[in-house]
């Protein structure tokens, strides 16, 4: 029997605000436990919430970049459930009048283009964090994250495979990062996805039993989780090995398995009701216009400009704009050295290799664009060759050294004196009579051997073009 996997996503994205959603506490990641906590976000009696205007504006931005309908009068509601890290015993969220509805995001996979439709986007506060201490056999609560503003982007069940899910998350991430809505750092929890998955017979209109996997924060883990859960559902349907129930499951990436956490709640279980402490917020045309005008250049616009203005290939441009940070570094360096193609080659070659070896995402690379431009100019001026340039580039990446100072202190300037280089070339050829014999027998490839040994003897500082020229002259003159 053929089966079809049906999935919908709920993506939680932390908004790029300085303060929390309903108080003035810092929303910055990485502080010590309970460092950013006040009576309001810790749920003390008598503390009233005050909505963060910046969070509302970022919600409007999210609506614009996802082609959504903006709710002109949006309200906040109470969602009641008890978790130890939910300080008030309820979460302030939006149910009855979310900030936007009925949007869409277009994605591209190997099967072509597809439109993923959105049910709604709503703003809500995050909960705190439980820290489980095995030494004391206890759980500790850190309320730093409590009250941090989020948007939850709820899709319709439009996904049919893991490739579509990853394409959607990557496209969503690009839209939100370029618009300045969020940094979307999955490793820091500022972008998390809940996957609602069911399986049905191919061709059927009836949805199967749905399970939800919570708080997925890695694309690789998401792919593995979808694969496992799909196979679990299919096996249950075919063999009756277990009864599928609507539930929330936890993904264990180390064991490559999902485990039941609790029965899946419905909206009625949360006893939603309007939050009378927060006044309705009216979003007028003027406010929408101001927010729209504040949205910077998006990835597609930057891609087209890189191709037309800088003459880059579509392939290179696409890789560069996949990370706003990487494309920012490229553009600044290219403007300084006036060599965009050379700049792109360094970033897509050496920089990407260095960051990949360190396990650093392109969005987290910190490298001085001015020093990249300086290295490219030093090559152009024939101050250094590419071998030395790669050494310096790696040092700028890892230690942020000053390229010119590094060259001067180590005497790395390129040697271009033909007299000095000719002597070294003659020595290398004389020291390798067997290889010389191979050349005389018609093996042209040994030229590279001689050039490489000259470069090695010169500590990589020789001008490779001049060395190549001298070696060829000496070999052709050899009896």
C-alpha atoms as one frame of an Amber mdcrd trajectory, in Angstrom:
protein
   0.000   0.000   0.000   1.247   3.512  -0.833   1.221   6.108   1.917   1.416
   9.878   1.980   3.047  11.852   4.789   1.201  15.048   5.726   2.885  17.677
   7.890   2.236  21.129   9.253   4.768  23.270  11.109   4.573  25.635  14.046
   7.747  27.713  14.038   8.628  29.755  17.129  10.948  32.684  16.394  12.444
  34.974  19.027  11.991  38.631  18.075  15.006  40.953  17.863  13.976  43.344
  20.633  16.203  44.798  23.335  13.651  44.140  26.061  11.006  41.543  26.868
   7.430  41.566  25.605   5.684  43.056  28.639   8.474  44.512  30.824  11.769
  46.384  30.507  14.041  43.421  31.336  16.769  42.651  28.798  15.946  39.963
  26.227  19.653  39.321  25.502  20.792  35.706  25.267  23.618  34.321  27.392
  23.227  36.045  30.772  23.749  34.282  34.098  20.775  32.410  35.607  17.898
  34.745  36.576  19.976  37.827  35.800  17.293  39.400  33.592  14.250  39.018
  35.828  11.903  41.542  37.469   8.621  41.263  39.447   6.618  41.484  36.186
   8.245  38.644  34.220   8.574  36.466  37.325   4.792  36.634  37.846   4.632
  38.602  41.073   1.071  39.618  42.138  -0.147  43.063  41.103   2.328  43.551
  38.234   0.580  44.619  35.022   2.002  43.887  31.544   2.784  46.738  29.108
   3.105  45.716  25.440   6.450  46.299  23.728   5.824  48.484  20.641   8.938
  47.179  18.890   7.615  43.607  19.154   4.352  44.668  17.495   6.308  46.350
  14.688   8.351  43.198  14.134   5.089  41.256  14.000   3.896  43.619  11.264
   7.180  43.048   9.421   6.654  39.295   9.661   3.223  39.752   8.109   4.627
  41.798   5.224   7.483  39.413   4.306   5.173  36.367   4.467   2.448  37.977
   2.315  -0.045  37.831   5.199  -3.202  39.803   5.973  -2.593  42.165   8.902
  -5.233  42.187  11.629  -6.088  45.850  12.137  -7.132  45.439  15.782  -5.046
  42.774  17.476  -5.519  41.547  21.039  -3.755  39.345  23.589  -5.211  36.361
  25.417  -4.386  34.036  28.308  -3.514  30.411  27.569  -3.832  28.435  30.789
  -1.577  25.528  31.606   0.864  24.782  34.380   4.565  24.318  33.758   7.129
  25.041  36.483   8.946  27.478  34.164   5.743  29.417  33.371   5.795  31.884
  36.228   2.159  33.062  36.165   0.555  29.690  35.439  -0.630  30.989  32.056
   0.993  32.244  28.861   0.112  35.563  27.237  -0.479  34.810  23.573  -2.935
  35.565  20.731  -5.836  33.326  19.750  -8.911  35.398  18.886  -7.189  38.216
  16.949  -3.625  37.182  15.963  -1.521  39.873  14.323  -1.830  38.284  10.874
  -3.494  35.474   8.930  -3.606  33.760   5.528  -0.041  34.282   4.318   2.224
  32.176   2.147   5.890  31.397   1.518   7.126  30.076  -1.830   9.820  27.399
  -1.730  11.888  25.539  -4.313  12.951  21.887  -4.135  14.159  19.349  -6.699
  10.491  18.836  -7.615  10.118  22.532  -8.500   8.355  25.460  -6.858   5.654
  25.065  -4.239   3.569  27.491  -2.191   3.301  26.814   1.544   0.232  28.544
   2.976   0.105  29.966   6.479  -2.854  29.788   8.814  -1.650  32.643  11.045
   1.206  34.355  12.833   0.727  35.380  16.445   2.869  37.087  19.076   3.411
  35.474  22.456   5.775  35.371  25.403   8.318  32.618  25.897   8.488  30.496
  29.036  11.512  30.093  31.305  13.994  27.241  31.185  14.317  24.152  33.364
  17.868  23.058  34.155  18.045  19.453  35.329  20.876  18.843  37.797  21.724
  15.140  38.008  24.227  15.728  40.841  21.597  17.059  43.252  18.758  15.114
  41.595  16.752  18.324  41.231  15.491  20.739  38.592  16.350  24.443  38.692
  14.416  27.252  36.987  16.011  30.071  35.003  13.464  32.805  34.243  15.729
  34.843  31.935  13.790  33.653  28.885  10.376  34.130  30.527   8.637  37.010
  28.771  10.986  37.122  25.765   8.842  38.017  22.714   8.169  35.378  20.064
   6.168  35.041  16.912   4.652  31.642  16.220   4.254  31.015  12.493   1.605
  28.347  11.931   1.457  26.685   8.514  -1.326  24.632   7.004  -0.604  20.887
   6.501   1.057  21.487   3.119   4.303  19.538   3.566   4.783  16.068   2.088
   8.461  15.305   2.745  11.526  16.411   4.704  13.027  18.272   1.737  10.034
  20.620   1.636  10.303  21.195   5.390  14.007  22.126   5.256  13.474  24.347
   2.185  10.657  26.146   4.016  12.684  26.651   7.204  15.672  27.957   5.233
  13.453  30.346   3.235  11.654  31.494   6.391  14.978  32.030   8.139  16.252
  34.131   5.227  13.123  36.309   5.197  13.218  36.927   8.947  16.968  37.584
   9.192  17.112  39.958   6.211  14.092  41.903   7.488  15.722  42.267  10.922
  12.896  40.389  12.651  15.118  37.781  14.335  18.641  36.361  14.227  17.029
  32.883  13.895  19.967  31.137  15.596  18.621  27.636  16.034  21.569  26.653
  18.239  20.569  29.386  20.728  16.880  28.495  20.599  15.778  31.672  18.825
  14.182  29.542  16.091  12.437  26.283  16.989   9.995  24.129  15.066   7.162
  21.858  16.182   6.382  19.210  13.544   2.803  17.935  13.306   2.881  14.711
  11.309   0.365  12.153  10.157   0.270   9.411   7.517  -2.624   8.416   5.261
  -3.244   6.195   2.255  -2.124   7.882  -0.959  -5.096   9.543  -2.649  -7.168
   9.770   0.540  -8.584  13.098   1.711  -8.877  11.980   5.312  -6.007  12.913
   7.627  -4.445  10.242   9.794  -3.734  10.381  13.529  -1.468  13.359  14.218
   1.574  13.427  16.478   3.659  16.470  17.332   7.412  16.601  17.877   8.305
  19.646  19.978  11.104  22.203  19.954  13.263  20.920  17.109  16.264  23.232
  16.668  18.451  21.520  14.060  17.711  20.937  10.372  19.617  17.644  10.382
  17.717  16.450  13.444  14.422  17.508  11.840  15.145  15.353   8.770  15.995
  12.350  10.944  12.915  12.891  13.111  10.569  13.083  10.108  12.087   9.901
   8.655  11.735   7.983  11.920   8.234   9.174  12.770   6.948   8.530   9.241
   8.269   4.964   9.338   6.789   4.440  12.817   3.346   5.535  11.609   3.505
   3.363   8.481   4.611   0.295  10.443   1.790   0.833  12.933  -0.764   1.097
  10.117   0.529  -1.977   8.287   1.236  -4.336  11.174  -0.871  -3.031  14.048
   2.285  -3.107  16.196   1.026  -0.132  18.190  -2.022   2.102  18.391  -1.397
   5.581  17.042  -2.745   8.258  19.381  -2.750  12.038  19.177   0.166  12.983
  21.383   3.211  15.196  21.864   6.528  13.393  21.444  10.122  14.224  22.310
  12.887  13.605  19.780  16.087  12.039  21.154  18.782  12.742  18.574  21.369
  10.518  20.293  19.069   7.482  20.175  17.512   8.509  16.839  14.043   7.842
  18.262  10.980   9.758  19.428   9.351   9.152  22.815   5.884   9.951  24.093
   5.666  12.978  26.422   1.952  13.572  26.930  -1.413  13.444  25.202  -1.838
  16.261  22.721  -3.981  19.067  24.077  -6.714  20.748  22.056  -7.556  24.457
  22.243 -10.363  23.750  24.722  -7.843  22.245  27.155  -6.090  25.594  27.468
  -9.237  27.553  28.458  -8.301  30.615  26.404  -9.870  33.916  27.398  -9.073
  37.571  26.569  -6.400  39.270  28.667  -8.193  42.285  30.120  -4.884  43.752
  31.379  -3.699  44.547  27.825  -5.680  46.987  25.690  -6.459  46.094  22.056
  -3.834  47.474  19.654  -5.020  49.217  16.484  -2.719  48.967  13.467  -3.446
  51.762  11.002  -2.339  52.394   7.409   0.294  54.943   8.419   1.959  52.553
  10.874   2.005  49.764   8.277   3.527  52.150   5.710   6.279  53.220   8.126
   7.134  49.615   8.970   7.146  48.618   5.299   9.530  51.443   4.420  11.889
  50.345   7.201  12.353  46.847   5.741  15.868  46.655   4.242  16.940  44.963
   1.022  15.792  41.345   0.983  17.739  38.294  -0.231  16.162  38.106  -3.700
  16.826  41.787  -4.368  20.424  41.413  -3.186  20.861  38.311  -5.359  19.737
  40.181  -8.476  22.017  43.133  -7.666  25.052  40.905  -7.130  24.498  39.369
 -10.572  23.906  42.661 -12.401  26.106  45.142 -10.501  29.040  42.909  -9.578
  28.937  40.466 -12.477  28.859  37.410 -10.219  27.435  34.103 -11.396  23.973
  33.125 -10.222  25.535  30.169  -8.397  27.996  32.320  -6.418  25.380  35.007
  -5.741  22.929  32.432  -4.437  25.468  31.042  -1.944  26.473  34.517  -0.758
  22.924  35.745  -0.143  21.988  32.523   1.672  23.638  34.228   4.666  23.045
  37.918   5.282  26.226  38.103   7.332  28.326  36.523   4.563  26.834  38.792
   1.903  27.465  41.843   4.118  31.149  40.880   4.472  31.387  40.350   0.702
  29.831  43.671  -0.195  31.974  45.714   2.188  35.213  44.020   1.052  34.294
  44.240  -2.659  33.609  47.974  -2.399  36.981  48.556  -0.733  39.166  46.555
  -3.143  37.000  47.046  -6.265  37.432  43.359  -7.148  34.086  41.632  -6.519
  34.825  38.339  -8.316  38.141  37.916  -6.502  36.415  38.740  -3.202  33.681
  36.175  -3.861  36.320  33.524  -4.638  38.089  34.101  -1.312  34.853  34.009
   0.667  33.330  30.995  -1.068  36.637  29.119  -1.061  38.990  29.771   1.849
  36.532  31.416   4.249  33.840  28.756   3.848  36.415  25.967   4.286  37.830
  27.553   7.450  34.400  28.107   9.001  33.225  24.610   8.032  36.271  23.041
   9.716  35.440  25.007  12.885  31.745  24.100  12.701  30.779  27.787  12.455
  27.629  28.798  10.577  28.161  31.569   7.979  25.878  33.844  10.024  28.295
  33.569  12.955  31.518  34.328  11.044  33.315  37.383  12.366  35.964  38.569
   9.907  37.168  42.080   9.106  36.056  42.922   5.557  38.686  45.677   5.384
  41.481  43.148   5.972  40.068  40.815   3.321  40.191  43.722   0.857  43.738
  44.514   2.004  44.915  40.948   1.298  43.397  41.044  -2.192  45.119  44.392
  -2.866  48.475  43.049  -1.625  48.193  40.221  -4.181  47.270  42.712  -6.901
  50.281  44.898  -6.000  52.509  41.788  -6.129  53.553  42.352  -2.525  52.676
  38.733  -1.701  51.766  35.664  -3.717  48.680  33.543  -3.230  50.424  30.945
  -1.075  51.404  33.573   1.490  48.017  35.260   1.056  46.253  32.068   2.140
  48.436  31.878   5.245  47.618  35.503   6.110  43.900  35.026   5.335  43.738
  32.114   7.801  45.491  34.239  10.448  43.042  37.114   9.941  40.181  34.625
  10.295  41.500  33.020  13.491  43.425  35.838  15.186  42.379  39.047  13.360
  46.038  39.945  12.724  47.152  43.034  10.782  48.178  41.708   7.321  50.856
  44.338   6.557  52.441  44.079   9.994  52.437  40.265   9.777  54.223  40.401
   6.395  56.846  42.899   7.569  57.626  41.084  10.822  58.157  37.738   9.062
  59.724  38.962   5.853  56.995  37.444   3.700  57.087  39.948   0.848  57.194
  38.245  -2.543  60.629  37.763  -4.142  60.500  38.842  -7.779  64.206  39.434
  -8.493  64.958  37.338 -11.586  68.643  36.965 -10.778  68.023  35.490  -7.335
  65.229  33.246  -8.571  67.266  31.978 -11.542  70.010  30.720  -9.196  67.474
  28.762  -7.128  65.842  27.350 -10.259  69.230  26.182 -11.608  70.010  24.509
  -8.269  66.681  22.645  -8.171  67.054  21.390 -11.757  70.672  20.303 -11.136
  69.649  18.444  -7.967  67.042  16.362  -9.839  68.732  14.776 -12.917  66.233
  11.892 -13.055  63.262  14.262 -13.267  65.162  16.281 -15.874  65.544  13.094
 -17.872  61.768  12.554 -17.670  61.266  16.029 -19.126  63.659  15.311 -21.998
  61.664  12.144 -22.649  58.595  14.309 -23.257  56.951  14.450 -19.819  55.784
  18.062 -19.595  54.101  17.517 -16.217  57.445  17.584 -14.373  57.571  21.356
 -14.885  55.171  21.582 -11.929  57.587  19.478  -9.867  60.441  21.919 -10.454
  58.263  24.997  -9.824  56.911  23.456  -6.600  60.400  22.678  -5.302  61.610
  26.199  -6.040  58.638  27.619  -4.180  59.338  25.261  -1.274  63.004  26.284
  -1.171  61.956  29.954  -1.129  59.534  29.385   1.744  56.579  30.094  -0.533
  57.704  33.705  -1.065  58.804  33.499  -4.705  56.795  35.041  -7.520  55.264
  31.903  -9.074  54.827  33.462 -12.512  58.493  34.423 -12.767  59.571  31.029
 -11.389  57.429  29.244 -13.955  58.899  31.365 -16.740  62.529  30.778 -15.662
  62.025  27.016 -15.208  60.580  26.697 -18.697  63.491  28.708 -20.159  66.100
  26.621 -18.366  64.458  23.350 -19.392  64.104  24.372 -23.028  67.781  25.464
 -23.113  68.930  22.252 -21.473  70.966  20.060 -23.920
